[in-house]
Every structure is written in C-alpha cells, then in structure tokens.
C-alpha cells in the first residue's frame, strides 16, 4: 500500500484505539480522585478494568473467524461513542462510583475488541517493513489520544469544576465531549480505511475448530515460557507506578504529593509528558527501522526503566516550580515512549502465521495481565510506604524487567527496512 494512503488511516485508527484506553485507565483515575474516592479503592477497582484486555484472547478468534477486521473496527467505534455518553449520565447519581464503573467495564470490553481488530488490520494492510516503519507513527497517535484524554479532558474537567462549582457536572460534560470525539473519528475512518483483499474470515471447519487451532498454534511457539515471561514482566514496575502518578501529582504536599491542581496535572502529565512520550516513540520506531529490534532492545529497556529514579527525586524534593515538574515528567516520559517501541515490536514479531490477529491479541492479553495484577496492590503499597518509599520500590521492581530482556531471542533482521539489511 502506498505510504501516502497509509497516512490517511493509521493516525486516526490508533487515535481511536488509544482514546478510550486513556479514559478507562487514566482519566477515570483523576476523575475518581477529584470525586473523593480513596487511593486504595481507585487502584483496586480501576485495575480490574484491565480484565477485558487480559481475557480478550478468549474471544479474539471470533474477529478472525467472523466478518472482516474493517467491519469490527467501525462497529466497536460506534459502540464506544455511545458508552462514553452513557458514563456522563451516571456521574450526577448518588451511587455514581458503582454505576460509572459498570459502564466503564463494558466500555473496556468494547475497546479491547476494537484493539484486536485494529492491530489485526494493521498487520494485514501493511507489509512487514511497513509495519516497522509506521510503528512509531501508530505509537505517536496512540499517545496523542492520551494527550487529548489525560491532558485536554483532564484540564477541561478541572476548569469546568472551578467555574461551575460542581465536580460531577464538570466530568459529565467531559464524557460527552469524549463521546463526540470518538464518533467523529469513527466517521472519518468509515471513508478512509482501505479494503485489503486478505481482510477475510480465516477458514476452518467450524468456529470451535478455529478456536482450538488458534490457541494450539500459539502455545506451540518456540520458547513459549520465555515469551510469556517477557510479556508479563517487562512492564512490572510501570504497572504499579502508573496508577499512582496522578494521585501523587494531585495529593497535598503534607501527604507527600506535589499539590498540583487538576488542570495543572492535565498540562504537566497529560500534555507535556505525553508529547515527550510521543517523541520518544517516534525516535524508537525510526531507530528500529534502521538497525532492527535486536540491536536496540537493551538500550530501549534501559531508557524505559532508568528514568523511574526521577520520581524518587520528585517525591523527596517536592519541587515547587511547575516548570521543573514538567521538565522532569517530560524526560521520564520520553524514555518510556522510546522503550515501549521495543515491547510493541516484540509482540508483532511473535504474532505470525494465518492467525496473527488472534495471536497478537493473546500477547496483549498477557501484557494486560502483567499490568492488572501488580496494579491492583499498588495503592495499598503506596499507602503503607508513603510516596517517597513507594517510588524507591518501583526502582527495585524494574529488576524482573531486565531479567526477561536478557532471556528473549530476537531475529537480528526483524524491524529493519529491506534496503538497510
């Protein structure tokens, strides 16, 4: 496919993939914090929202066996827009926490299904060298969705709460804006998504036979245990830190936090930080396309995990300068974006064969399990240790990540453009 046409749909597709994920995983954390929910409840219950991404491998073969990836993408995007609007209706209710969590749960299932179809479509619509060349682009626009979500929407929520005096009403408006954004993206992709000739259902004697063949072929992959360990442990430290960064920025200084307002958090972490993260992702995709994944795996692992030390600095020093806080978050997020490219390309590399869509979904399911389990306990750990000691623990928790990097085997040519081999 010509690169000019790929630019028409890849940015919008991965924005639409990242946007609901950012809302479920990050915006909801800030929302519940400003609505008075405790850190322990936030970390526990929002970590359960990872479950749809954990179990999505169990229905991922349906996306291969029934209909086209293109049809699945458009249908789930419409459902996501409607679910976001439904969340807005629950927030003024007395039992908003339970009601909004229930809809966020359904939204997470729709988003996970959209991920299956979108990632499968990406692998069908582009050749292997094109997949590597655009990995930075897809990561960048996935992160741009985070800017709009945890940056723009969080800032809007804070500004509306200050102007109206109603936090619940402010977040209701935010979710209506999110719904409109999702539906606009769906409308654009309705006309720009290509129709690859190979985007057809995978043929099996029956759906049951297709399910069994998909899982058997995945778990027969060479060095499967090492592969699963990498998928579950590479982000072990991040899984714990991610749930507590926004509460850390928002909590009062007397409680060990940085005392930022909701709007400042949206700027520092959701905008400046995510822009830096996006730039790191673009750089990561570029260097992998030049030299291959194997050459950059260790530098990217170090770039992703070493900057966790900066959170230790923030927790102990509690700098008052907003510019300093933004600069530190930008540096840390740049390293994370750079390193995450290696993880993303590794999943693409091991997802081969006719069932590549379902195999990629299985990989992301194990990744989500590796995020969900550590994240569930992170709020309790932070409340026992305090923020400063918690971030020291996060640095210690990077050890399993480096261990699995030492174990994996990577094709030295994977990810490189053909002319650079």
C-alpha positions as CSV (number, residue, x, y, z in Angstrom):
1,X,0.0,0.0,0.0
2,X,1.4,3.4,-0.8
3,X,2.7,5.3,2.2
4,X,0.6,8.4,1.4
5,X,-2.6,6.4,1.7
6,X,-1.4,4.7,5.0
7,X,-1.1,8.2,6.5
8,X,-4.8,8.8,5.9
9,X,-5.9,6.0,8.2
10,X,-3.1,4.9,10.6
11,X,-3.1,8.1,12.6
12,X,-6.9,8.1,13.0
13,X,-7.1,4.4,13.7
14,X,-4.6,4.5,16.5
15,X,-6.0,7.7,17.9
16,X,-9.3,5.8,18.1
17,X,-7.6,2.9,19.8
18,X,-5.8,4.9,22.4
19,X,-8.5,7.4,23.3
20,X,-10.9,5.0,25.1
21,X,-8.0,3.3,26.8
22,X,-6.7,6.6,28.1
23,X,-10.1,7.4,29.5
24,X,-10.6,4.0,31.2
25,X,-7.1,3.7,32.6
26,X,-6.0,7.3,33.3
27,X,-8.9,9.9,33.1
28,X,-11.0,7.7,35.3
29,X,-8.3,7.7,38.0
30,X,-8.2,11.5,38.0
31,X,-12.0,11.8,37.9
32,X,-12.4,9.4,40.9
33,X,-9.7,11.2,42.8
34,X,-11.4,14.6,42.4
35,X,-14.7,13.0,43.4
36,X,-13.3,11.9,46.7
37,X,-12.5,8.2,46.2
38,X,-9.6,6.8,48.2
39,X,-6.2,5.8,46.6
40,X,-6.8,2.2,47.7
41,X,-10.2,2.0,46.0
42,X,-9.0,3.8,42.9
43,X,-6.0,1.5,42.4
44,X,-8.0,-1.7,43.2
45,X,-11.2,-1.1,41.1
46,X,-9.6,0.7,38.1
47,X,-7.0,-2.1,37.9
48,X,-9.9,-4.5,37.5
49,X,-10.8,-2.6,34.3
50,X,-7.7,-4.2,32.8
51,X,-9.5,-7.5,32.8
52,X,-11.1,-7.1,29.4
53,X,-7.7,-6.7,27.9
54,X,-6.5,-9.7,29.9
55,X,-9.3,-12.1,28.7
56,X,-9.7,-10.7,25.2
57,X,-7.7,-13.7,23.7
58,X,-10.7,-15.9,24.6
59,X,-12.9,-14.1,22.1
60,X,-10.2,-12.8,19.7
61,X,-10.6,-15.8,17.3
62,X,-14.1,-14.5,16.6
63,X,-12.6,-11.4,15.0
64,X,-10.6,-13.8,12.7
65,X,-13.5,-16.2,12.0
66,X,-16.5,-13.8,11.6
67,X,-16.6,-10.9,9.2
68,X,-13.8,-8.5,8.3
69,X,-11.5,-6.6,10.6
70,X,-12.7,-3.4,8.9
71,X,-16.3,-4.1,9.9
72,X,-15.3,-4.9,13.5
73,X,-13.4,-1.6,13.8
74,X,-16.3,0.5,12.7
75,X,-18.9,-1.3,14.8
76,X,-16.9,-1.1,18.0
77,X,-16.1,2.6,17.5
78,X,-19.8,3.3,17.3
79,X,-20.4,1.3,20.5
80,X,-17.5,3.2,22.3
81,X,-19.0,6.5,21.4
82,X,-22.4,5.5,22.9
83,X,-20.8,4.0,26.0
84,X,-18.8,7.3,26.7
85,X,-22.1,9.2,26.6
86,X,-23.7,6.7,29.0
87,X,-20.9,7.3,31.6
88,X,-21.8,11.0,31.6
89,X,-25.3,10.2,32.7
90,X,-24.2,8.2,35.7
91,X,-21.9,10.8,37.4
92,X,-24.7,13.0,39.0
93,X,-26.2,9.9,40.6
94,X,-25.8,9.1,44.3
95,X,-24.1,5.8,43.6
96,X,-22.0,7.2,40.8
97,X,-19.0,5.1,41.6
98,X,-20.7,1.7,41.1
99,X,-22.8,2.9,38.1
100,X,-19.9,4.5,36.2
101,X,-17.6,1.5,36.9
102,X,-20.2,-0.8,35.4
103,X,-20.3,1.2,32.2
104,X,-16.5,1.7,32.1
105,X,-16.3,-2.1,32.3
106,X,-18.5,-2.5,29.2
107,X,-16.6,0.3,27.5
108,X,-13.3,-1.6,28.3
109,X,-14.7,-4.8,26.6
110,X,-15.6,-2.8,23.5
111,X,-12.2,-1.1,23.5
112,X,-10.4,-4.4,23.9
113,X,-12.3,-5.8,20.9
114,X,-11.5,-2.8,18.9
115,X,-7.8,-3.3,19.7
116,X,-8.0,-6.9,18.3
117,X,-9.5,-5.7,15.1
118,X,-7.3,-2.7,14.7
119,X,-4.0,-4.5,15.3
120,X,-5.0,-7.3,13.0
121,X,-6.0,-4.9,10.3
122,X,-2.6,-3.1,10.6
123,X,-0.8,-6.4,10.1
124,X,-3.0,-7.2,7.1
125,X,-2.9,-3.8,5.4
126,X,0.9,-3.3,5.6
127,X,4.0,-5.4,4.6
128,X,6.4,-6.3,7.4
129,X,8.8,-3.4,6.7
130,X,5.9,-1.0,6.5
131,X,4.7,-2.3,9.9
132,X,8.1,-1.4,11.4
133,X,8.3,1.9,9.6
134,X,4.9,3.0,10.9
135,X,5.3,1.6,14.5
136,X,6.4,5.0,15.7
137,X,3.5,6.7,13.9
138,X,0.9,4.4,15.4
139,X,2.5,4.8,18.8
140,X,2.6,8.6,18.4
141,X,-1.1,8.9,17.6
142,X,-2.0,6.4,20.3
143,X,-0.1,8.7,22.6
144,X,-1.8,11.8,21.0
145,X,-5.0,10.2,22.2
146,X,-3.5,10.3,25.7
147,X,-2.8,14.0,25.3
148,X,-6.4,14.7,24.4
149,X,-7.6,12.4,27.1
150,X,-5.4,12.7,30.2
151,X,-4.3,16.2,29.1
152,X,-7.1,18.0,27.4
153,X,-10.0,16.3,29.0
154,X,-8.5,16.4,32.5
155,X,-7.7,20.1,32.0
156,X,-11.3,20.7,30.8
157,X,-12.7,18.8,33.8
158,X,-10.6,20.9,36.2
159,X,-11.6,24.2,34.5
160,X,-15.3,23.3,34.4
161,X,-15.3,22.3,38.1
162,X,-13.7,25.6,39.1
163,X,-16.1,27.7,37.0
164,X,-19.3,25.8,37.8
165,X,-18.6,24.6,41.3
166,X,-19.9,21.1,40.5
167,X,-17.2,18.4,40.0
168,X,-19.8,15.8,38.9
169,X,-21.3,18.1,36.3
170,X,-17.9,19.0,35.0
171,X,-17.0,15.4,34.4
172,X,-20.4,14.7,32.8
173,X,-19.6,17.4,30.2
174,X,-16.1,15.9,29.7
175,X,-17.5,12.5,28.9
176,X,-20.0,14.0,26.4
177,X,-17.1,15.7,24.7
178,X,-15.2,12.4,24.7
179,X,-18.2,10.6,23.1
180,X,-18.4,13.2,20.3
181,X,-14.7,12.9,19.7
182,X,-15.0,9.1,19.3
183,X,-17.9,9.3,16.9
184,X,-16.0,11.9,14.8
185,X,-13.1,9.5,14.5
186,X,-15.4,6.7,13.5
187,X,-16.9,8.9,10.8
188,X,-13.5,9.7,9.3
189,X,-12.4,6.1,9.3
190,X,-15.6,5.0,7.6
191,X,-14.3,6.7,4.5
192,X,-10.6,6.3,4.7
193,X,-10.0,2.7,5.9
194,X,-8.8,0.6,2.9
195,X,-10.3,-2.8,2.0
196,X,-7.3,-5.2,1.8
197,X,-8.0,-8.3,-0.3
198,X,-6.7,-10.5,2.5
199,X,-9.1,-9.0,5.1
200,X,-11.4,-12.0,5.0
201,X,-12.5,-14.6,7.6
202,X,-10.0,-17.3,8.4
203,X,-11.4,-20.6,7.1
204,X,-11.9,-23.5,9.5
205,X,-14.3,-26.5,9.6
206,X,-16.2,-24.8,12.4
207,X,-15.8,-22.0,14.9
208,X,-14.9,-24.5,17.6
209,X,-12.1,-25.9,15.4
210,X,-10.9,-22.4,14.7
211,X,-10.7,-21.6,18.4
212,X,-8.7,-24.7,19.2
213,X,-6.3,-24.3,16.3
214,X,-5.6,-20.7,17.2
215,X,-4.6,-21.4,20.8
216,X,-2.8,-24.6,20.0
217,X,-0.6,-22.9,17.4
218,X,0.1,-20.0,19.8
219,X,1.2,-22.2,22.7
220,X,3.4,-24.3,20.4
221,X,5.6,-21.4,19.6
222,X,9.3,-21.9,20.3
223,X,10.4,-20.8,23.8
224,X,6.8,-20.0,24.8
225,X,7.6,-19.7,28.5
226,X,10.3,-17.1,27.9
227,X,8.0,-15.2,25.6
228,X,5.2,-15.2,28.2
229,X,7.6,-14.1,31.0
230,X,8.7,-11.1,28.8
231,X,5.1,-10.1,28.1
232,X,4.1,-10.2,31.8
233,X,7.2,-8.8,33.4
234,X,8.7,-6.2,31.1
235,X,6.2,-3.6,32.5
236,X,6.1,-4.9,36.1
237,X,7.4,-1.7,37.6
238,X,5.3,0.6,35.3
239,X,2.1,-1.4,36.2
240,X,2.5,-0.3,39.8
241,X,3.7,3.3,39.1
242,X,1.0,4.1,36.5
243,X,-1.9,4.0,38.9
244,X,-0.2,6.3,41.4
245,X,1.3,9.1,39.3
246,X,-1.8,11.1,39.0
247,X,-2.7,10.8,42.7
248,X,0.9,11.7,43.5
249,X,0.6,14.9,41.5
250,X,-2.7,15.8,43.0
251,X,-2.2,15.0,46.6
252,X,-1.3,17.7,49.1
253,X,2.4,18.3,49.9
254,X,1.7,17.4,53.5
255,X,0.5,13.9,52.3
256,X,3.7,13.5,50.2
257,X,2.3,14.7,46.9
258,X,3.1,17.7,44.7
259,X,-0.2,19.6,45.4
260,X,-1.0,20.3,41.7
261,X,-4.5,21.3,40.6
262,X,-6.5,19.1,38.3
263,X,-5.8,21.5,35.4
264,X,-2.0,21.6,36.2
265,X,-2.0,17.8,36.2
266,X,-3.6,17.8,32.8
267,X,-0.9,20.1,31.5
268,X,2.2,18.5,33.2
269,X,1.4,14.8,32.9
270,X,-1.3,14.6,30.3
271,X,0.1,17.2,27.8
272,X,3.8,18.0,28.3
273,X,4.5,14.4,29.5
274,X,2.6,12.7,26.7
275,X,4.2,14.9,24.0
276,X,7.6,13.9,25.2
277,X,6.4,10.3,25.3
278,X,5.2,10.6,21.7
279,X,8.6,12.0,20.6
280,X,10.3,9.1,22.3
281,X,8.0,6.7,20.5
282,X,8.8,8.3,17.1
283,X,12.5,8.0,17.7
284,X,12.2,4.4,18.8
285,X,10.3,3.5,15.6
286,X,12.9,5.3,13.5
287,X,16.0,3.6,15.0
288,X,14.4,0.1,14.9
289,X,13.6,0.6,11.2
290,X,17.2,1.5,10.6
291,X,19.0,-1.1,12.7
292,X,16.4,-3.7,13.8
293,X,14.9,-4.6,17.1
294,X,17.7,-6.8,18.4
295,X,20.3,-4.0,18.3
296,X,18.0,-1.6,20.3
297,X,16.3,-3.9,22.8
298,X,18.7,-3.3,25.7
299,X,19.1,0.5,25.1
300,X,15.3,0.7,25.0
301,X,14.8,-1.3,28.2
302,X,17.3,1.0,30.0
303,X,15.7,4.1,28.5
304,X,12.3,2.9,29.7
305,X,13.2,1.9,33.3
306,X,16.1,4.1,34.5
307,X,14.1,7.3,34.5
308,X,11.9,5.9,37.3
309,X,14.6,7.4,39.5
310,X,13.2,10.8,38.6
311,X,10.0,10.0,40.6
312,X,12.2,9.3,43.6
313,X,13.6,12.8,43.2
314,X,10.2,14.4,42.8
315,X,8.9,12.6,45.9
316,X,11.8,13.6,48.1
317,X,12.5,17.1,46.8
318,X,8.8,18.1,46.2
319,X,9.9,21.0,43.9
320,X,7.6,24.0,43.9
321,X,8.5,25.1,40.4
322,X,5.8,23.9,37.9
323,X,8.4,24.2,35.1
324,X,10.7,21.8,36.9
325,X,8.0,19.3,37.5
326,X,7.0,19.5,33.8
327,X,10.6,19.1,32.7
328,X,11.2,16.0,34.9
329,X,8.0,14.4,33.7
330,X,8.9,15.1,30.1
331,X,12.3,13.4,30.5
332,X,10.8,10.4,32.2
333,X,8.0,10.0,29.6
334,X,10.4,10.4,26.7
335,X,12.4,7.4,28.0
336,X,9.2,5.4,28.4
337,X,8.0,6.2,24.9
338,X,11.4,5.2,23.5
339,X,11.5,1.9,25.4
340,X,7.9,0.9,24.7
341,X,8.6,0.6,21.0
342,X,10.7,-2.5,21.7
343,X,7.9,-4.1,23.6
344,X,5.4,-3.3,20.8
345,X,7.6,-4.7,18.0
346,X,8.4,-7.8,20.0
347,X,4.6,-8.6,20.1
348,X,4.4,-8.0,16.4
349,X,7.4,-10.3,15.8
350,X,6.0,-13.3,17.6
351,X,2.5,-12.8,16.1
352,X,3.0,-14.6,12.8
353,X,1.1,-17.1,10.6
354,X,-2.6,-17.1,9.4
355,X,-3.9,-16.4,12.9
356,X,-1.7,-13.4,13.5
357,X,-4.6,-11.2,14.6
358,X,-5.6,-13.6,17.4
359,X,-2.0,-14.3,18.3
360,X,-1.3,-10.6,18.8
361,X,-4.5,-10.4,20.9
362,X,-3.2,-13.2,23.1
363,X,0.1,-11.4,23.5
364,X,-1.7,-8.2,24.6
365,X,-3.9,-10.2,26.9
366,X,-0.8,-11.5,28.8
367,X,0.6,-8.0,28.7
368,X,-2.6,-6.7,30.3
369,X,-2.5,-9.4,33.0
370,X,1.0,-8.3,33.8
371,X,-0.4,-4.8,34.2
372,X,-3.5,-5.7,36.2
373,X,-2.1,-7.9,38.9
374,X,0.7,-5.6,40.1
375,X,-1.5,-2.5,39.7
376,X,-4.2,-3.9,42.0
377,X,-2.0,-3.8,45.0
378,X,-0.1,-0.6,44.2
379,X,-2.5,1.7,46.0
380,X,-2.2,-0.3,49.2
381,X,1.6,-0.5,48.9
382,X,1.8,3.3,48.4
383,X,-0.4,3.9,51.5
384,X,1.8,1.7,53.6
385,X,5.1,3.1,52.4
386,X,4.3,6.7,51.5
387,X,5.1,8.2,48.1
388,X,8.9,8.5,48.5
389,X,9.5,4.9,49.6
390,X,6.9,3.7,47.1
391,X,8.9,5.1,44.2
392,X,12.1,3.6,45.6
393,X,10.2,0.3,45.5
394,X,9.3,1.0,41.9
395,X,13.0,1.2,41.0
396,X,13.6,-2.1,42.7
397,X,10.7,-3.6,40.8
398,X,12.5,-3.0,37.5
399,X,14.8,-6.0,38.2
400,X,12.4,-8.6,36.7
401,X,12.1,-6.5,33.6
402,X,15.8,-6.5,32.9
403,X,15.9,-10.2,33.7
404,X,13.4,-11.1,31.0
405,X,15.2,-8.9,28.4
406,X,18.3,-11.0,29.0
407,X,16.4,-14.2,28.2
408,X,14.5,-13.4,25.0
409,X,15.7,-14.2,21.5
410,X,15.2,-11.7,18.7
411,X,15.7,-12.1,15.0
412,X,18.6,-9.7,14.1
413,X,16.8,-8.5,11.0
414,X,13.3,-8.0,12.4
415,X,12.1,-4.5,12.0
416,X,14.8,-3.3,9.6
417,X,13.8,-1.9,6.3
418,X,14.7,-4.2,3.4
419,X,17.2,-1.7,1.9
420,X,19.0,-1.4,5.3
421,X,19.6,-5.2,5.7
